[in-house]
């Protein structure tokens, strides 16, 4: 059995869930791997909603990594409360002993901690923002902002949808899909917004009215996080977008846009401590370069960014890590390049299916009369 990574230095760019899982899976097979992450350190807070790993995809990767039980011990199984804009409960879906482990929610920092604790010390090199990647003396030369250079024989790019390091693989441009998500964060929600917190009743809350879709999670490591999904206003394409650094202007916009929503929702916006605006984007899976100067590939959002409307992004990324790591270590391929080529062919099939699911859901969400219940029938 040939070990195609013997005496090879593998560099993973990006220490998100996909990059760290990739590192774990390779280290289990004795591969020398280093992760370069732009965050200052392991304590840097990752902002954003919780993640739910699906039984048939993301959880399979964690199982292979020997971390599934730790995920189950930390993640929270959550039902759904469907309510209208007046706060009246329309329907509830509760968790059961049979489905509680299908896709429980986990805070991003908690997932990163599980993954980091599984790696050998100093696998992750922090405060490394990649600025340039080039071939030098038969190796990849990695250059970072205000930090020493590094070298590698094989580079795995896992630094997200806006990655600039993907240019060796594809020149395809990111596309906006037309939706926009306004995300908010409320610390201590049981005190700051008790009515909404109680309406959630330990579950996610989903509300839709006149093209405004609100999803709330009351349990995100001590905070409540929510996302309001809208169609991106046309004027925002011409420089008139909200200033998300100015909380008051965002609160005023939400209060005006959702003026017919009941007072608990209005109060939720008023006590939001932090906003971020996210246009939804997609990276089409076409025109990948066959000729590359040295082994390099993409995994996760860097390979197949998609909107979050099918809950597939991180899950498909973890399938990437599982598929690529097995190809690189199972002895079935003679070269890194052939292992990578096989992975990329498989990935383009399953990732394209996930992108289509997400696009289909996005289209449905903006149709008149849409109800979240359609997704869960």
Backbone torsions as a table, in degrees:
resi	resn	phi	psi	omega
1	UNK	NA	124.0	-176.7
2	UNK	-85.5	134.6	175.3
3	UNK	-100.5	99.0	-173.6
4	UNK	-74.0	-9.9	178.1
5	UNK	-106.1	9.0	179.2
6	UNK	-61.0	128.8	179.1
7	UNK	62.0	21.0	177.2
8	UNK	-105.5	141.1	175.0
9	UNK	-95.5	121.8	179.9
10	UNK	-104.5	129.1	175.9
11	UNK	-111.4	129.1	173.7
12	UNK	-109.2	124.1	179.3
13	UNK	-95.0	109.2	179.0
14	UNK	114.2	123.4	-178.2
15	UNK	-108.9	41.4	171.4
16	UNK	-82.6	-172.7	-177.9
17	UNK	-56.3	-38.5	-176.0
18	UNK	-72.8	-46.2	179.2
19	UNK	-62.4	-42.2	-178.9
20	UNK	-70.0	-37.4	176.7
21	UNK	-64.7	-41.1	176.5
22	UNK	-57.8	-45.6	179.7
23	UNK	-61.3	-43.8	179.6
24	UNK	-61.0	-46.1	-177.9
25	UNK	-64.6	-36.4	177.8
26	UNK	-73.0	-41.1	179.7
27	UNK	-62.7	-32.3	177.4
28	UNK	-60.8	-23.4	179.5
29	UNK	-102.1	12.5	174.8
30	UNK	80.4	17.8	-178.3
31	UNK	-82.7	141.2	175.3
32	UNK	-81.6	113.9	-174.2
33	UNK	-137.4	141.0	176.1
34	UNK	-128.0	135.2	177.4
35	UNK	-105.6	129.3	177.4
36	UNK	-109.4	118.9	-173.3
37	UNK	-125.1	136.1	-176.6
38	UNK	-73.9	-23.7	177.7
39	UNK	-57.9	150.6	-177.6
40	UNK	-62.2	-42.0	-177.7
41	UNK	-164.5	-178.3	-176.1
42	UNK	-68.3	-17.7	-178.0
43	UNK	-87.8	-8.4	179.4
44	UNK	-58.8	125.6	-175.7
45	UNK	-75.3	129.1	175.3
46	UNK	-90.1	119.0	-179.5
47	UNK	-85.9	148.3	175.5
48	UNK	138.5	171.0	-179.8
49	UNK	-70.1	169.4	179.1
50	UNK	-70.7	165.0	178.2
51	UNK	-113.0	144.8	173.5
52	UNK	-123.9	120.9	-178.1
53	UNK	-92.7	127.6	-173.9
54	UNK	-83.6	148.7	-173.2
55	UNK	-60.3	-38.4	-173.4
56	UNK	-92.2	1.5	-177.3
57	UNK	-136.1	-83.8	-176.7
58	UNK	-57.4	-39.4	-178.7
59	UNK	-67.7	-29.1	177.7
60	UNK	-63.3	-39.2	178.6
61	UNK	-66.7	-43.1	178.5
62	UNK	-66.4	-33.7	176.7
63	UNK	-62.8	-45.5	178.2
64	UNK	-62.7	-32.4	179.5
65	UNK	-80.8	-3.8	179.8
66	UNK	75.0	25.3	-173.0
67	UNK	-121.8	7.2	-174.2
68	UNK	-64.6	-41.5	-178.9
69	UNK	-65.8	-35.4	176.9
70	UNK	-66.8	-36.8	175.3
71	UNK	-62.4	-48.0	179.9
72	UNK	-60.8	-36.5	-177.2
73	UNK	-70.6	-23.3	-175.3
74	UNK	-103.3	-37.1	-175.3
75	UNK	-71.1	158.1	-177.0
76	UNK	-114.9	116.1	172.6
77	UNK	-65.5	132.0	-175.0
78	UNK	-133.0	134.9	171.4
79	UNK	-83.7	-168.9	-179.8
80	UNK	-133.3	135.0	170.0
81	UNK	-108.0	122.2	175.8
82	UNK	-99.0	123.2	-177.7
83	UNK	-133.9	161.4	174.5
84	UNK	-93.6	179.9	-173.8
85	UNK	-69.8	-9.4	175.4
86	UNK	-95.4	4.5	178.0
87	UNK	81.5	16.2	178.2
88	UNK	-89.3	127.6	-178.9
89	UNK	-72.8	126.8	-179.5
90	UNK	-98.4	-33.8	-175.0
91	UNK	-167.0	152.9	174.7
92	UNK	-133.0	147.0	172.6
93	UNK	-123.5	114.4	-175.9
94	UNK	-96.0	154.2	173.2
95	UNK	-76.4	153.1	179.4
96	UNK	-129.3	164.2	175.3
97	UNK	-56.8	-26.4	-177.2
98	UNK	-79.2	-32.7	-174.2
99	UNK	-112.5	3.8	-172.2
100	UNK	-64.1	-22.5	-179.7
101	UNK	-104.9	11.3	-179.7
102	UNK	-64.7	-44.9	-179.3
103	UNK	-162.9	60.7	179.1
104	UNK	-65.2	153.1	-174.1
105	UNK	-89.5	138.9	178.8
106	UNK	-134.1	140.0	175.4
107	UNK	-66.4	142.7	-175.0
108	UNK	-61.8	-40.6	179.4
109	UNK	-67.0	-36.9	179.0
110	UNK	-66.3	-39.1	177.2
111	UNK	-65.9	-40.7	179.4
112	UNK	-63.5	-38.5	179.1
113	UNK	-62.3	-43.9	178.0
114	UNK	-57.9	-45.0	-177.7
115	UNK	-69.6	-43.4	180.0
116	UNK	-61.9	-41.2	-178.7
117	UNK	-65.2	-19.0	-178.4
118	UNK	-87.6	-11.4	-176.2
119	UNK	-92.4	155.0	174.9
120	UNK	-66.0	151.3	-177.7
121	UNK	-54.5	143.1	175.7
122	UNK	67.2	17.3	173.2
123	UNK	-63.4	-40.9	-178.6
124	UNK	-93.4	128.0	173.6
125	UNK	-104.4	115.7	-172.9
126	UNK	-87.3	168.4	177.5
127	UNK	57.4	46.1	180.0
128	UNK	-125.6	91.4	175.5
129	UNK	-90.8	111.0	-177.2
130	UNK	-66.4	129.2	178.1
131	UNK	-112.5	-25.1	-176.8
132	UNK	-158.8	147.4	-179.5
133	UNK	-136.7	125.6	179.5
134	UNK	-151.7	163.7	176.8
135	UNK	-88.1	131.1	-179.1
136	UNK	-146.3	119.8	178.8
137	UNK	54.5	41.9	175.2
138	UNK	76.9	11.8	178.1
139	UNK	-133.1	164.2	168.1
140	UNK	-78.0	132.1	173.3
141	UNK	-105.8	120.3	-179.8
142	UNK	-104.3	125.2	179.8
143	UNK	-114.6	138.8	-174.1
144	UNK	-124.5	158.6	179.5
145	UNK	-71.1	114.9	176.0
146	UNK	58.5	30.1	179.3
147	UNK	-140.7	159.6	-179.2
148	UNK	-63.0	153.9	175.5
149	UNK	-69.3	164.7	173.8
150	UNK	-140.9	164.5	178.8
151	UNK	-128.9	158.6	178.0
152	UNK	-157.7	157.1	174.6
153	UNK	-88.9	-26.2	-174.2
154	UNK	-145.0	130.2	-178.2
155	UNK	-116.2	129.8	174.2
156	UNK	-113.0	115.3	-175.9
157	UNK	-90.4	117.5	-176.4
158	UNK	-137.7	33.8	-172.8
159	UNK	-103.5	33.0	165.4
160	UNK	95.1	173.8	-172.5
161	UNK	-64.0	-26.6	-178.1
162	UNK	-98.6	21.3	-177.8
163	UNK	-56.1	134.4	173.4
164	UNK	-95.9	-9.3	-177.4
165	UNK	-81.9	-4.7	-175.7
166	UNK	-80.1	-2.4	-171.7
167	UNK	-64.7	-21.6	176.2
168	UNK	-72.1	-16.5	-175.3
169	UNK	-107.1	-39.2	-177.8
170	UNK	-153.8	146.2	174.1
171	UNK	-101.6	6.2	-179.9
172	UNK	-59.6	137.2	-178.3
173	UNK	-93.0	148.0	173.2
174	UNK	-64.4	141.0	176.4
175	UNK	-117.3	138.2	169.8
176	UNK	-79.8	142.0	-175.2
177	UNK	-97.5	-8.2	175.3
178	UNK	110.8	-19.3	177.1
179	UNK	-91.3	162.8	177.5
180	UNK	-142.1	137.5	-178.9
181	UNK	-117.2	122.9	171.9
182	UNK	-98.0	111.7	-178.4
183	UNK	-102.5	141.4	179.6
184	UNK	-131.5	158.6	-174.8
185	UNK	-134.2	128.3	179.3
186	UNK	-127.2	105.7	175.5
187	UNK	-67.9	153.7	178.3
188	UNK	45.9	57.4	-173.6
189	UNK	-63.0	-28.2	179.6
190	UNK	-63.5	-21.3	177.6
191	UNK	-101.8	-42.9	-173.0
192	UNK	-75.6	-38.5	-178.5
193	UNK	-140.9	65.9	-171.9
194	UNK	-61.0	-32.1	-177.1
195	UNK	-68.6	-44.3	177.1
196	UNK	-67.2	-40.1	179.7
197	UNK	-59.6	-41.7	179.4
198	UNK	-72.1	-33.9	177.6
199	UNK	-63.6	-37.1	176.5
200	UNK	-62.2	-38.4	176.4
201	UNK	53.6	42.7	177.3
202	UNK	79.7	5.0	-179.4
203	UNK	-119.4	169.0	168.3
204	UNK	-71.6	145.7	178.9
205	UNK	-112.9	130.4	179.7
206	UNK	-125.8	128.4	-177.8
207	UNK	-137.1	138.2	177.4
208	UNK	-136.8	138.3	178.2
209	UNK	-159.2	121.1	173.9
210	UNK	50.3	48.4	176.0
211	UNK	81.2	6.4	176.2
212	UNK	-109.4	118.1	-175.9
213	UNK	-116.1	118.0	-176.5
214	UNK	-113.8	128.9	177.1
215	UNK	-123.9	125.5	-175.3
216	UNK	-122.3	134.9	173.0
217	UNK	-120.6	115.5	-176.3
218	UNK	-78.7	-12.1	-174.6
219	UNK	-119.9	92.2	175.6
220	UNK	-134.4	71.5	178.6
221	UNK	56.5	49.1	176.9
222	UNK	93.0	-6.6	178.6
223	UNK	-119.8	158.7	167.9
224	UNK	-99.6	132.6	176.5
225	UNK	-122.1	146.3	178.0
226	UNK	-142.6	159.1	175.7
227	UNK	-133.5	127.0	173.2
228	UNK	-100.8	118.9	-177.2
229	UNK	-100.2	124.5	179.6
230	UNK	-135.8	166.6	167.0
231	UNK	-78.9	133.5	-176.0
232	UNK	-61.2	121.3	178.9
233	UNK	-60.1	140.5	-175.8
234	UNK	-57.6	-37.8	-177.3
235	UNK	-66.5	-20.1	178.0
236	UNK	-71.5	-16.8	176.1
237	UNK	-79.3	-6.0	-176.5
238	UNK	-121.2	34.0	171.7
239	UNK	86.1	7.6	-176.9
240	UNK	-104.0	25.6	-177.4
241	UNK	-67.8	155.0	177.8
242	UNK	-60.5	150.4	172.6
243	UNK	-90.6	102.1	-175.5
244	UNK	-77.8	-1.5	172.1
245	UNK	-84.1	-12.6	-177.8
246	UNK	-109.7	96.9	-175.7
247	UNK	-55.7	-42.2	-173.0
248	UNK	-62.9	-38.2	-179.4
249	UNK	-69.1	-35.1	178.0
250	UNK	-69.4	-41.5	178.4
251	UNK	-60.6	-43.6	179.4
252	UNK	-62.7	-40.6	179.2
253	UNK	-62.9	-46.7	-178.5
254	UNK	-65.3	-41.1	-179.1
255	UNK	-63.2	-38.0	179.3
256	UNK	-74.3	-45.2	-177.9
257	UNK	-63.6	-37.8	-176.4
258	UNK	-111.4	40.7	-174.3
259	UNK	-64.0	-23.2	179.4
260	UNK	-89.1	1.5	176.9
261	UNK	-81.3	151.3	-172.0
262	UNK	-68.7	166.8	-172.9
263	UNK	-58.2	-39.6	178.6
264	UNK	-58.3	-35.4	176.4
265	UNK	-68.8	-41.8	178.3
266	UNK	-60.4	-40.1	179.5
267	UNK	-66.8	-37.8	176.9
268	UNK	-54.5	-46.3	-179.8
269	UNK	-64.7	-39.7	-176.9
270	UNK	-62.8	-33.1	-174.9
271	UNK	-98.5	6.9	178.5
272	UNK	-67.7	128.5	-174.2
273	UNK	-90.2	-18.5	-171.9
274	UNK	-156.7	132.1	178.0
275	UNK	-121.3	154.1	168.8
276	UNK	-146.2	143.6	179.1
277	UNK	-109.3	130.7	-173.3
278	UNK	-129.4	104.5	168.6
279	UNK	-67.8	137.7	-180.0
280	UNK	-81.8	138.9	-172.3
281	UNK	-133.8	160.7	178.5
282	UNK	-140.3	143.9	173.1
283	UNK	-110.8	105.4	179.5
284	UNK	-59.4	145.0	-175.5
285	UNK	-94.2	64.2	179.2
286	UNK	-135.8	166.7	172.3
287	UNK	56.3	51.0	172.3
288	UNK	-86.2	140.7	-176.2
289	UNK	-78.5	130.1	178.5
290	UNK	-80.2	-35.5	-178.3
291	UNK	-94.8	119.2	178.8
292	UNK	-130.1	143.5	-173.8
293	UNK	-65.5	-32.2	177.4
294	UNK	-147.0	165.1	-178.3
295	UNK	-59.9	127.7	178.7
296	UNK	-159.4	143.9	177.0
297	UNK	-153.5	175.5	-178.3
298	UNK	-118.9	144.2	171.5
299	UNK	-137.6	158.6	177.0
300	UNK	70.4	-152.0	-177.5
301	UNK	-60.4	-27.3	177.1
302	UNK	-61.2	-26.5	-178.8
303	UNK	-93.5	-38.3	-168.5
304	UNK	-150.5	52.5	177.7
305	UNK	-48.8	137.7	178.8
306	UNK	-148.6	155.9	174.9
307	UNK	-62.8	160.8	-173.6
308	UNK	-87.2	18.4	-168.1
309	UNK	-83.2	3.3	170.7
310	UNK	-125.0	6.4	179.9
311	UNK	61.6	30.6	-170.7
312	UNK	-103.2	-20.1	-169.5
313	UNK	-49.7	-64.3	-177.5
314	UNK	-67.3	-32.8	-178.6
315	UNK	-65.8	-44.0	177.9
316	UNK	-66.8	-36.5	176.0
317	UNK	-61.0	-39.0	178.5
318	UNK	-71.1	-32.0	172.3
319	UNK	-64.1	-38.4	174.3
320	UNK	-54.9	-50.6	-177.7
321	UNK	-59.6	-41.9	-180.0
322	UNK	-66.1	-46.2	-177.4
323	UNK	-65.5	-48.0	-177.3
324	UNK	-67.4	-42.4	-178.6
325	UNK	-63.6	-38.7	178.4
326	UNK	-66.5	-42.1	177.8
327	UNK	-60.0	-38.6	-175.4
328	UNK	-76.5	-19.5	-171.6
329	UNK	-124.1	-1.6	-175.3
330	UNK	-89.0	-0.9	176.4
331	UNK	77.9	7.4	-177.1
332	UNK	-89.7	-6.2	-177.1
333	UNK	-123.4	144.5	-177.0
334	UNK	-84.4	-24.4	-177.4
335	UNK	-137.3	158.9	174.3
336	UNK	-60.3	-41.4	-177.2
337	UNK	-59.9	-41.9	-178.8
338	UNK	-70.0	-35.5	176.2
339	UNK	-64.5	-41.6	179.5
340	UNK	-66.5	-43.6	-178.7
341	UNK	-60.7	-43.3	179.1
342	UNK	-64.0	-43.6	177.4
343	UNK	-58.4	-47.0	-176.0
344	UNK	-64.0	-37.4	177.5
345	UNK	-63.7	-44.0	178.8
346	UNK	-66.1	-45.9	-176.9
347	UNK	-59.3	-41.3	-177.3
348	UNK	-62.5	-28.2	178.6
349	UNK	-73.8	-55.2	-174.6
350	UNK	-73.7	-30.9	178.2
351	UNK	-71.3	-37.0	177.3
352	UNK	-63.9	-37.8	177.0
353	UNK	-63.0	-42.0	179.7
354	UNK	-67.1	-40.2	177.1
355	UNK	-62.2	-39.7	178.6
356	UNK	-64.5	-42.8	177.0
357	UNK	-57.9	-45.2	-179.0
358	UNK	-64.3	-42.7	-179.9
359	UNK	-65.7	-39.8	178.5
360	UNK	-62.5	-45.0	178.8
361	UNK	-63.8	-41.1	-179.8
362	UNK	-60.3	-43.1	179.4
363	UNK	-62.7	-44.0	-180.0
364	UNK	-62.0	-38.7	-175.2
365	UNK	-63.3	-24.9	-177.0
366	UNK	-100.7	6.8	177.4
367	UNK	-83.6	145.6	179.2
368	UNK	-57.6	138.8	177.4
369	UNK	81.7	8.1	-179.7
370	UNK	-61.1	142.3	173.5
371	UNK	-131.2	138.4	177.5
372	UNK	-58.0	-25.3	-179.3
373	UNK	-60.5	-24.3	178.8
374	UNK	-58.8	-34.1	-178.0
375	UNK	-74.1	-16.9	-170.7
376	UNK	-120.2	10.0	177.3
377	UNK	-69.5	NA	NA
